[in-house]
Amino acid sequence: MKRLSLIGLVVACLLGCQPGRDPKLPAGADFLLQTADGPIDSRQLRGKVLLVYFGYTNCPDICPASLAAGGQALKVLKPAERAQVKLLMISVDPERDTVKHLKEYTAFFHPDMAGATGTPQEIAALAKAFGAGYNKQPAKGDGSYAVDHTTSTYVIGTDGKLAQVIELGASPDAIVAAIRKQL
């Protein structure tokens, strides 16, 4: 019986385990998206810790709270640490969020934060790879609408692999600890 369990564990690890990685985490994915400063390619950011947040600029409360905590965490980091970190908001509302507007919005929280977007298909595939969800609500009479979305921040290690998911309400200190764990 023990031998069968050991064989099952070995097979499971051969099929999907990565050393030091939580097997409950989504796979994540590389991406190439657009920012106001040009394309952002996750493969070119290897060696940095990425904090990825899926949100949108018209979000009334959750996005501002999450991005403010991320911005405060960046302010706590030493300059050498901050140089090794990129905080990125990926818009789940590519129909309204232009790269110019994303840049203005994210700069409010921290000047080193970036806002990125892509086609609706690119955003949907990327969100799915990270286990993030979102749903555009029907438009109101004035044409405005909300987008319900996952409230997590995804920590990508220097190797480009998803390392941790930080839930809404995490303190800046908890975010700093997650970053330093990856540096």
DALIN-V213261 format. One record per helix or strand of 2 or more residues. SS is the DSSP state (alpha for helix, beta for strand). FROM is the first residue (numbers start at 1). TO is the last residue. If there is no record, write none. Layout:
{{SS:FROM:TO} {SS:FROM:TO}}
This chain:
{{alpha:2:16} {beta:32:35} {beta:38:41} {alpha:42:45} {beta:49:55} {alpha:62:76} {alpha:79:82} {beta:85:91} {alpha:99:109} {beta:114:117} {alpha:120:130} {beta:134:136} {beta:147:149} {beta:153:156} {beta:162:166} {alpha:172:182}}
